[in-house]
Structures are given as structure tokens and as C-alpha cells.
């Protein structure tokens, strides 16, 4: 367990669950705002996903090659390409 994580039990746990169930993800405590989010452990690893999906493996290999070839794009570049119909 991460040192900065605290396990909640009993009333505390039920209170947090009810806040999340009500659709609230931001709470204010002592004048500070906190964002609540669910962190789930994935069912598979990245390696398992890549081994099971040849297309995903090819995309990741191409991305790695592009990075090594200094062929990278900023978020703005990608958004512009999408707007121009290039992607």
C-alpha cells in the first residue's frame, strides 16, 4: 500500500461512497478542494494486450519509430490535422 494512501472503513467509507454515488467528484474540506476518482486495476497487462492484438503492437512499434526518428507532433499539430481532415 502506498504510504500516502489511507484505507477508509466504516462510517468514513460509507460517507465517501455516498458522495461518489450522488455523482459528486469534488469535495471541499477546510477550504481546500479535492477530486475523488476511482482507480481500478486493469484485468490485463500492456504486454498481454499487445500480444493479443497485432494491430496494437504495430501501432506502438510505429509510434516508437516515429519518436526515434524525431517525427513527433504537438497537441496543436494533431488538432489542426484533424480539422483539416488529415487524420
N, CA, C and O atoms as a GROMACS GRO file, in nm:
protein
  348
    1UNK      N    1   0.085  -0.119   0.000
    1UNK     CA    2   0.000   0.000   0.000
    1UNK      C    3   0.088   0.124   0.000
    1UNK      O    4   0.186   0.131   0.075
    2UNK      N    5   0.055   0.220  -0.083
    2UNK     CA    6   0.127   0.345  -0.094
    2UNK      C    7   0.124   0.420   0.039
    2UNK      O    8   0.019   0.424   0.104
    3UNK      N    9   0.237   0.478   0.080
    3UNK     CA   10   0.243   0.549   0.208
    3UNK      C   11   0.144   0.664   0.215
    3UNK      O   12   0.094   0.695   0.323
    4UNK      N   13   0.115   0.728   0.100
    4UNK     CA   14   0.026   0.844   0.101
    4UNK      C   15  -0.121   0.804   0.092
    4UNK      O   16  -0.208   0.890   0.083
    5UNK      N   17  -0.149   0.676   0.093
    5UNK     CA   18  -0.288   0.631   0.083
    5UNK      C   19  -0.338   0.588   0.220
    5UNK      O   20  -0.267   0.524   0.298
    6UNK      N   21  -0.462   0.623   0.248
    6UNK     CA   22  -0.524   0.586   0.375
    6UNK      C   23  -0.645   0.499   0.348
    6UNK      O   24  -0.729   0.534   0.265
    7UNK      N   25  -0.654   0.387   0.414
    7UNK     CA   26  -0.768   0.297   0.396
    7UNK      C   27  -0.882   0.346   0.484
    7UNK      O   28  -0.865   0.373   0.603
    8UNK      N   29  -0.999   0.357   0.422
    8UNK     CA   30  -1.117   0.403   0.495
    8UNK      C   31  -1.207   0.285   0.526
    8UNK      O   32  -1.228   0.196   0.443
    9UNK      N   33  -1.260   0.285   0.647
    9UNK     CA   34  -1.352   0.180   0.690
    9UNK      C   35  -1.474   0.244   0.755
    9UNK      O   36  -1.474   0.363   0.786
   10UNK      N   37  -1.577   0.166   0.773
   10UNK     CA   38  -1.694   0.208   0.850
   10UNK      C   39  -1.760   0.332   0.796
   10UNK      O   40  -1.786   0.344   0.676
   11UNK      N   41  -1.788   0.426   0.887
   11UNK     CA   42  -1.861   0.548   0.852
   11UNK      C   43  -1.789   0.628   0.745
   11UNK      O   44  -1.852   0.678   0.652
   12UNK      N   45  -1.658   0.641   0.757
   12UNK     CA   46  -1.580   0.718   0.659
   12UNK      C   47  -1.600   0.662   0.519
   12UNK      O   48  -1.627   0.737   0.426
   13UNK      N   49  -1.588   0.530   0.505
   13UNK     CA   50  -1.603   0.464   0.376
   13UNK      C   51  -1.744   0.485   0.321
   13UNK      O   52  -1.760   0.514   0.203
   14UNK      N   53  -1.845   0.470   0.406
   14UNK     CA   54  -1.982   0.486   0.361
   14UNK      C   55  -2.009   0.630   0.316
   14UNK      O   56  -2.081   0.652   0.219
   15UNK      N   57  -1.951   0.726   0.387
   15UNK     CA   58  -1.968   0.867   0.352
   15UNK      C   59  -1.908   0.895   0.214
   15UNK      O   60  -1.973   0.957   0.130
   16UNK      N   61  -1.787   0.850   0.190
   16UNK     CA   62  -1.722   0.870   0.061
   16UNK      C   63  -1.800   0.800  -0.050
   16UNK      O   64  -1.819   0.856  -0.158
   17UNK      N   65  -1.846   0.677  -0.024
   17UNK     CA   66  -1.925   0.604  -0.125
   17UNK      C   67  -2.052   0.680  -0.159
   17UNK      O   68  -2.089   0.688  -0.276
   18UNK      N   69  -2.118   0.737  -0.059
   18UNK     CA   70  -2.243   0.810  -0.087
   18UNK      C   71  -2.215   0.936  -0.168
   18UNK      O   72  -2.295   0.972  -0.253
   19UNK      N   73  -2.104   1.002  -0.143
   19UNK     CA   74  -2.067   1.121  -0.220
   19UNK      C   75  -2.046   1.082  -0.366
   19UNK      O   76  -2.095   1.150  -0.456
   20UNK      N   77  -1.973   0.975  -0.389
   20UNK     CA   78  -1.946   0.929  -0.526
   20UNK      C   79  -2.076   0.884  -0.593
   20UNK      O   80  -2.098   0.917  -0.710
   21UNK      N   81  -2.160   0.809  -0.522
   21UNK     CA   82  -2.289   0.763  -0.578
   21UNK      C   83  -2.377   0.880  -0.619
   21UNK      O   84  -2.451   0.870  -0.717
   22UNK      N   85  -2.369   0.990  -0.545
   22UNK     CA   86  -2.450   1.107  -0.576
   22UNK      C   87  -2.396   1.184  -0.695
   22UNK      O   88  -2.451   1.287  -0.734
   23UNK      N   89  -2.287   1.135  -0.754
   23UNK     CA   90  -2.231   1.199  -0.872
   23UNK      C   91  -2.136   1.313  -0.843
   23UNK      O   92  -2.095   1.385  -0.935
   24UNK      N   93  -2.102   1.329  -0.720
   24UNK     CA   94  -2.008   1.436  -0.684
   24UNK      C   95  -1.865   1.381  -0.692
   24UNK      O   96  -1.838   1.272  -0.643
   25UNK      N   97  -1.776   1.456  -0.754
   25UNK     CA   98  -1.638   1.412  -0.759
   25UNK      C   99  -1.543   1.512  -0.695
   25UNK      O  100  -1.424   1.485  -0.680
   26UNK      N  101  -1.597   1.628  -0.657
   26UNK     CA  102  -1.514   1.729  -0.592
   26UNK      C  103  -1.576   1.760  -0.455
   26UNK      O  104  -1.696   1.787  -0.444
   27UNK      N  105  -1.493   1.755  -0.353
   27UNK     CA  106  -1.538   1.790  -0.219
   27UNK      C  107  -1.449   1.902  -0.166
   27UNK      O  108  -1.333   1.915  -0.206
   28UNK      N  109  -1.504   1.982  -0.077
   28UNK     CA  110  -1.426   2.088  -0.014
   28UNK      C  111  -1.409   2.054   0.132
   28UNK      O  112  -1.505   2.020   0.201
   29UNK      N  113  -1.286   2.062   0.179
   29UNK     CA  114  -1.254   2.028   0.316
   29UNK      C  115  -1.153   2.129   0.368
   29UNK      O  116  -1.045   2.144   0.313
   30UNK      N  117  -1.190   2.197   0.474
   30UNK     CA  118  -1.104   2.300   0.534
   30UNK      C  119  -1.057   2.403   0.430
   30UNK      O  120  -0.941   2.444   0.431
   31UNK      N  121  -1.149   2.443   0.341
   31UNK     CA  122  -1.116   2.545   0.243
   31UNK      C  123  -1.038   2.497   0.123
   31UNK      O  124  -1.004   2.576   0.035
   32UNK      N  125  -1.009   2.368   0.117
   32UNK     CA  126  -0.934   2.312   0.003
   32UNK      C  127  -1.024   2.216  -0.071
   32UNK      O  128  -1.103   2.144  -0.010
   33UNK      N  129  -1.013   2.214  -0.206
   33UNK     CA  130  -1.096   2.127  -0.287
   33UNK      C  131  -1.017   2.001  -0.325
   33UNK      O  132  -0.898   2.007  -0.358
   34UNK      N  133  -1.086   1.889  -0.318
   34UNK     CA  134  -1.027   1.759  -0.351
   34UNK      C  135  -1.112   1.690  -0.456
   34UNK      O  136  -1.235   1.698  -0.453
   35UNK      N  137  -1.047   1.623  -0.550
   35UNK     CA  138  -1.116   1.549  -0.655
   35UNK      C  139  -1.112   1.401  -0.620
   35UNK      O  140  -1.004   1.345  -0.598
   36UNK      N  141  -1.228   1.336  -0.615
   36UNK     CA  142  -1.238   1.193  -0.587
   36UNK      C  143  -1.248   1.118  -0.718
   36UNK      O  144  -1.324   1.156  -0.806
   37UNK      N  145  -1.173   1.011  -0.731
   37UNK     CA  146  -1.180   0.929  -0.851
   37UNK      C  147  -1.156   0.783  -0.816
   37UNK      O  148  -1.085   0.752  -0.721
   38UNK      N  149  -1.215   0.694  -0.895
   38UNK     CA  150  -1.199   0.551  -0.875
   38UNK      C  151  -1.077   0.505  -0.955
   38UNK      O  152  -1.065   0.536  -1.074
   39UNK      N  153  -0.990   0.432  -0.890
   39UNK     CA  154  -0.874   0.376  -0.957
   39UNK      C  155  -0.891   0.225  -0.957
   39UNK      O  156  -0.894   0.161  -0.852
   40UNK      N  157  -0.903   0.170  -1.077
   40UNK     CA  158  -0.922   0.026  -1.088
   40UNK      C  159  -0.797  -0.038  -1.147
   40UNK      O  160  -0.731   0.019  -1.234
   41UNK      N  161  -0.766  -0.156  -1.099
   41UNK     CA  162  -0.656  -0.232  -1.154
   41UNK      C  163  -0.705  -0.298  -1.282
   41UNK      O  164  -0.808  -0.366  -1.280
   42UNK      N  165  -0.632  -0.281  -1.394
   42UNK     CA  166  -0.677  -0.342  -1.519
   42UNK      C  167  -0.672  -0.494  -1.511
   42UNK      O  168  -0.593  -0.552  -1.436
   43UNK      N  169  -0.759  -0.558  -1.591
   43UNK     CA  170  -0.764  -0.704  -1.594
   43UNK      C  171  -0.642  -0.764  -1.664
   43UNK      O  172  -0.603  -0.877  -1.635
   44UNK      N  173  -0.583  -0.688  -1.757
   44UNK     CA  174  -0.468  -0.739  -1.832
   44UNK      C  175  -0.354  -0.640  -1.825
   44UNK      O  176  -0.373  -0.522  -1.794
   45UNK      N  177  -0.234  -0.689  -1.855
   45UNK     CA  178  -0.118  -0.602  -1.861
   45UNK      C  179  -0.103  -0.548  -2.003
   45UNK      O  180  -0.165  -0.599  -2.096
   46UNK      N  181  -0.021  -0.446  -2.019
   46UNK     CA  182   0.005  -0.392  -2.152
   46UNK      C  183   0.066  -0.502  -2.240
   46UNK      O  184   0.030  -0.514  -2.358
   47UNK      N  185   0.158  -0.580  -2.186
   47UNK     CA  186   0.221  -0.687  -2.264
   47UNK      C  187   0.116  -0.787  -2.312
   47UNK      O  188   0.120  -0.829  -2.427
   48UNK      N  189   0.024  -0.824  -2.226
   48UNK     CA  190  -0.083  -0.918  -2.266
   48UNK      C  191  -0.169  -0.857  -2.376
   48UNK      O  192  -0.208  -0.925  -2.470
   49UNK      N  193  -0.200  -0.727  -2.362
   49UNK     CA  194  -0.281  -0.659  -2.464
   49UNK      C  195  -0.209  -0.656  -2.598
   49UNK      O  196  -0.269  -0.681  -2.703
   50UNK      N  197  -0.080  -0.626  -2.595
   50UNK     CA  198  -0.001  -0.620  -2.718
   50UNK      C  199   0.012  -0.758  -2.781
   50UNK      O  200  -0.001  -0.772  -2.903
   51UNK      N  201   0.036  -0.859  -2.700
   51UNK     CA  202   0.047  -0.996  -2.752
   51UNK      C  203  -0.084  -1.043  -2.815
   51UNK      O  204  -0.082  -1.120  -2.911
   52UNK      N  205  -0.197  -0.998  -2.762
   52UNK     CA  206  -0.328  -1.041  -2.810
   52UNK      C  207  -0.377  -0.961  -2.931
   52UNK      O  208  -0.468  -1.004  -3.001
   53UNK      N  209  -0.316  -0.844  -2.956
   53UNK     CA  210  -0.366  -0.756  -3.062
   53UNK      C  211  -0.251  -0.711  -3.152
   53UNK      O  212  -0.182  -0.614  -3.120
   54UNK      N  213  -0.229  -0.780  -3.266
   54UNK     CA  214  -0.119  -0.745  -3.356
   54UNK      C  215  -0.128  -0.601  -3.408
   54UNK      O  216  -0.025  -0.537  -3.431
   55UNK      N  217  -0.250  -0.550  -3.427
   55UNK     CA  218  -0.265  -0.413  -3.475
   55UNK      C  219  -0.216  -0.313  -3.371
   55UNK      O  220  -0.150  -0.214  -3.406
   56UNK      N  221  -0.247  -0.337  -3.244
   56UNK     CA  222  -0.198  -0.251  -3.136
   56UNK      C  223  -0.046  -0.256  -3.130
   56UNK      O  224   0.020  -0.153  -3.115
   57UNK      N  225   0.009  -0.375  -3.142
   57UNK     CA  226   0.155  -0.391  -3.140
   57UNK      C  227   0.219  -0.309  -3.252
   57UNK      O  228   0.319  -0.241  -3.230
   58UNK      N  229   0.161  -0.317  -3.372
   58UNK     CA  230   0.215  -0.242  -3.486
   58UNK      C  231   0.207  -0.092  -3.463
   58UNK      O  232   0.301  -0.020  -3.497
   59UNK      N  233   0.096  -0.045  -3.405
   59UNK     CA  234   0.080   0.099  -3.378
   59UNK      C  235   0.186   0.146  -3.277
   59UNK      O  236   0.243   0.253  -3.293
   60UNK      N  237   0.210   0.065  -3.175
   60UNK     CA  238   0.309   0.104  -3.074
   60UNK      C  239   0.450   0.102  -3.132
   60UNK      O  240   0.531   0.190  -3.101
   61UNK      N  241   0.480   0.004  -3.214
   61UNK     CA  242   0.612  -0.001  -3.279
   61UNK      C  243   0.630   0.118  -3.372
   61UNK      O  244   0.738   0.176  -3.377
   62UNK      N  245   0.524   0.156  -3.445
   62UNK     CA  246   0.532   0.272  -3.533
   62UNK      C  247   0.552   0.400  -3.453
   62UNK      O  248   0.630   0.486  -3.492
   63UNK      N  249   0.482   0.412  -3.341
   63UNK     CA  250   0.497   0.530  -3.255
   63UNK      C  251   0.640   0.539  -3.202
   63UNK      O  252   0.699   0.648  -3.198
   64UNK      N  253   0.696   0.425  -3.161
   64UNK     CA  254   0.834   0.424  -3.112
   64UNK      C  255   0.930   0.466  -3.222
   64UNK      O  256   1.022   0.545  -3.198
   65UNK      N  257   0.910   0.414  -3.344
   65UNK     CA  258   0.995   0.450  -3.458
   65UNK      C  259   0.984   0.599  -3.486
   65UNK      O  260   1.085   0.666  -3.509
   66UNK      N  261   0.862   0.652  -3.485
   66UNK     CA  262   0.842   0.794  -3.511
   66UNK      C  263   0.916   0.880  -3.408
   66UNK      O  264   0.979   0.980  -3.443
   67UNK      N  265   0.908   0.841  -3.282
   67UNK     CA  266   0.978   0.915  -3.176
   67UNK      C  267   1.128   0.910  -3.197
   67UNK      O  268   1.197   1.011  -3.185
   68UNK      N  269   1.181   0.791  -3.228
   68UNK     CA  270   1.325   0.777  -3.252
   68UNK      C  271   1.371   0.857  -3.373
   68UNK      O  272   1.484   0.904  -3.378
   69UNK      N  273   1.283   0.873  -3.472
   69UNK     CA  274   1.313   0.949  -3.594
   69UNK      C  275   1.280   1.097  -3.579
   69UNK      O  276   1.280   1.172  -3.677
   70UNK      N  277   1.252   1.141  -3.454
   70UNK     CA  278   1.214   1.280  -3.425
   70UNK      C  279   1.090   1.323  -3.503
   70UNK      O  280   1.074   1.441  -3.533
   71UNK      N  281   1.004   1.230  -3.535
   71UNK     CA  282   0.878   1.260  -3.604
   71UNK      C  283   0.768   1.261  -3.499
   71UNK      O  284   0.693   1.164  -3.483
   72UNK      N  285   0.759   1.373  -3.427
   72UNK     CA  286   0.659   1.386  -3.321
   72UNK      C  287   0.575   1.510  -3.347
   72UNK      O  288   0.618   1.602  -3.416
   73UNK      N  289   0.455   1.510  -3.292
   73UNK     CA  290   0.361   1.620  -3.315
   73UNK      C  291   0.310   1.673  -3.182
   73UNK      O  292   0.290   1.598  -3.086
   74UNK      N  293   0.290   1.804  -3.177
   74UNK     CA  294   0.230   1.864  -3.059
   74UNK      C  295   0.080   1.840  -3.063
   74UNK      O  296   0.025   1.802  -3.166
   75UNK      N  297   0.015   1.863  -2.951
   75UNK     CA  298  -0.131   1.850  -2.946
   75UNK      C  299  -0.195   1.946  -3.046
   75UNK      O  300  -0.293   1.910  -3.113
   76UNK      N  301  -0.142   2.066  -3.056
   76UNK     CA  302  -0.195   2.164  -3.150
   76UNK      C  303  -0.182   2.114  -3.293
   76UNK      O  304  -0.274   2.131  -3.373
   77UNK      N  305  -0.066   2.052  -3.328
   77UNK     CA  306  -0.046   1.996  -3.462
   77UNK      C  307  -0.152   1.891  -3.494
   77UNK      O  308  -0.210   1.891  -3.602
   78UNK      N  309  -0.176   1.802  -3.398
   78UNK     CA  310  -0.273   1.694  -3.419
   78UNK      C  311  -0.414   1.751  -3.436
   78UNK      O  312  -0.488   1.707  -3.523
   79UNK      N  313  -0.450   1.848  -3.352
   79UNK     CA  314  -0.582   1.909  -3.364
   79UNK      C  315  -0.600   1.976  -3.500
   79UNK      O  316  -0.707   1.968  -3.561
   80UNK      N  317  -0.495   2.043  -3.547
   80UNK     CA  318  -0.501   2.107  -3.679
   80UNK      C  319  -0.516   2.003  -3.790
   80UNK      O  320  -0.592   2.024  -3.885
   81UNK      N  321  -0.443   1.890  -3.779
   81UNK     CA  322  -0.454   1.784  -3.879
   81UNK      C  323  -0.596   1.725  -3.880
   81UNK      O  324  -0.649   1.692  -3.986
   82UNK      N  325  -0.656   1.712  -3.762
   82UNK     CA  326  -0.792   1.660  -3.754
   82UNK      C  327  -0.889   1.757  -3.820
   82UNK      O  328  -0.976   1.715  -3.897
   83UNK      N  329  -0.874   1.886  -3.792
   83UNK     CA  330  -0.961   1.987  -3.851
   83UNK      C  331  -0.949   1.992  -4.002
   83UNK      O  332  -1.047   2.019  -4.072
   84UNK      N  333  -0.829   1.964  -4.054
   84UNK     CA  334  -0.806   1.967  -4.198
   84UNK      C  335  -0.838   1.832  -4.264
   84UNK      O  336  -0.822   1.817  -4.386
   85UNK      N  337  -0.883   1.736  -4.185
   85UNK     CA  338  -0.922   1.607  -4.240
   85UNK      C  339  -0.804   1.516  -4.272
   85UNK      O  340  -0.821   1.416  -4.343
   86UNK      N  341  -0.687   1.547  -4.221
   86UNK     CA  342  -0.570   1.466  -4.248
   86UNK      C  343  -0.565   1.342  -4.158
   86UNK      O  344  -0.499   1.243  -4.189
   87UNK      N  345  -0.635   1.349  -4.048
   87UNK     CA  346  -0.642   1.234  -3.955
   87UNK      C  347  -0.784   1.190  -3.937
   87UNK      O  348  -0.810   1.095  -3.863
   0.00000   0.00000   0.00000
